[in-house]
Amino acid sequence: MENNNQNLHFKTNINCSSCVTKVTPFLDDAEGICHWDVDTTGRDKVLTVKSEGITEQEIIETVLKAGFKIEPYALKVE
């Protein structure tokens, strides 16, 4: 079986623990998400998703359903 795990990053407006609580059931129930985390302290509120078989667009639609803004985010390598 081919391993298609990848880390995807998104800029969001998920900015506090209440927001994380609100989005949790949406991301936890999404098939193909292995793990996710939001940096609520950073300026861009980056959502990192370890995915297996879910597309970037499907993740975007999932977060939008939860009521949050989201867009693809390219991490800067220093």
Helices and strands as residue ranges (DSSP letters): E 6-12, H 17-29, E 33-38, E 46-51, H 56-65, E 70-72
